[in-house]
Amino acid sequence: MAATLTQLRARLILPTSEPEAPAAIRKAKGLRRQLLSRQHIQAAAD
């Protein structure tokens, strides 16, 4: 999970002028949804 958070943070701090920025933002949003989903599943299991 730490690697996912690190990747998410790295994607979010990319300058918006970079050509890859829109793809990075989409990827970051997907990773955020995945992380939240895992947290909900873990909370339900407890």
C-alpha positions, 0 to 999 in steps of 0.5 A: 500500500505504501508503494501505491500511495507514493505513486499516487503522490508522485502523479499528483505533483507533476506539473500541469504543463507536462504532456503526460499530466492528463493521463497522470491525473486519470491514473491518480484518480483511479488509484485513489478509488482503488485505495478507498475501495480497499479501505471500505472492504477492510472496514467491512471485514472488521 
